[in-house]
Amino acid sequence: EQRWSLKGMTALVTGGTRGIGFAIVEELAGFGARVYTCSRNEKELNERIKEWEGKGFSVSGSVCDLSSQDDREKLIGSVTSAFDGKLNILVNNAATVTLRKFVDYTPEDYSLIMNTNLHSPFHLCQLAHPLLKASGNGNIVFISSVAGLVALPILSVYSASKGAINQLTRNLACEWAKDNIRTNTVAPGGIRTSVGQNQPADPDVEEAYRDMFSRVPISRIGEPHEVSSLVAFLCLPTASYINGQVICVDGGLTAKG
Ligand code: NDP
C-alpha cells in the first residue's frame, strides 16, 4: 500500500459537475482513484465526463436527484455494479442553499434543505455501508460548512443541516471504525463556486457578507481546489489515524473572535 496514493481505490462523489465537487472528482482521480459522480443535469454531467476522459481520468456517472429516495437507491445500485460491490470513498458533497430570514422559511424550504443536505447524506451512508465495509478500507468525507459552527447571516436552516452533519461525523466515526471505515468532515468558508447564484440580490445581505469576508485573516475568497486537497488527504492511507474530525478550510474565519 502506498501512503500517498489512491491507486486501485474507488470513490463516489455527489454533485461533481461544478464547484467543490468538480475539484474533488479531479483531485481523487489525480491520485489514481476510479470515480463515480452524479448531478441532476444530464447534459452538464455528460460534458464533464467527456472532459475528464480527455484528461485521462477514470470517471463515470449518472443522473440522480439526491432529494429522491428512489434516485438514491438507484445511484448506489449503479455504483455497486460499476465497482463490483466495493467502495473505498464516499464524499457527500452536494447540498442546497436557501437564504431567508428565520421567520420567512416555508415548510417547503425547510423540507428541501433538510432532505438534500442531511437526510440524503445520512441515507447514502446507510446504503453504502456494505460497500464501504467490503472494500476493507473505507472512508466517508462529508462537506459541511463553517455555517454549521458559527452563525452567518440568513442561513439558519442550512446551518442547522450542516451542524447536524458535523455531529453525524463523530457518531459514525465511532460506530463504523470497527468496519475499517473512517469518517471525517471538511467545513469550507467562502469558496468561489456557483452556489447561491440563483438567490435574489439583497443589499443588506451583500453588505453583511462583504463585512464578514473583510475580517477573514486570509482576506480573499477560497478556491475549490483549496478544499479538494484536504478531502483527498483525508482519504489517503497516510491519514489512517484521522477519524471523527471536522476540519475548517476557511482562511482563519472561525479562528478569529
Ligand atoms: P455548487 O452549487 O457550485 O455545486 C453543487 C453540485 O451539486 C452541482 O454539481 C449540482 O449539480 C449538485 N447538486 C445539487 N443539488 C443536487 C441534487 N439534489 N441532486 C444531485 N446533485 C445535486 O455548490 P458548491 O460547490 O459551492 O458546494 C458544494 C458543497 O460545499 C455543499 O455541500 C455546500 O454546502 C458546501 N459549501 C460551499 C461553500 C461555498 O462558499 N461555495 C461554503 C461552505 C460549504 P445540479 O445542480 O446539476 O444537480
Residues whose N, C-alpha, C, O or C-beta is under 5 A from the ligand:
A	BS01	NDP	G15 G16 T17 R18 G19 I20 G21 C38 S39 R40 N41 C64 D65 L66 S67 N93 A94 A95 T116 I143 S144 S145 V146 P188 G189 G190 I191 T193 S194 V195
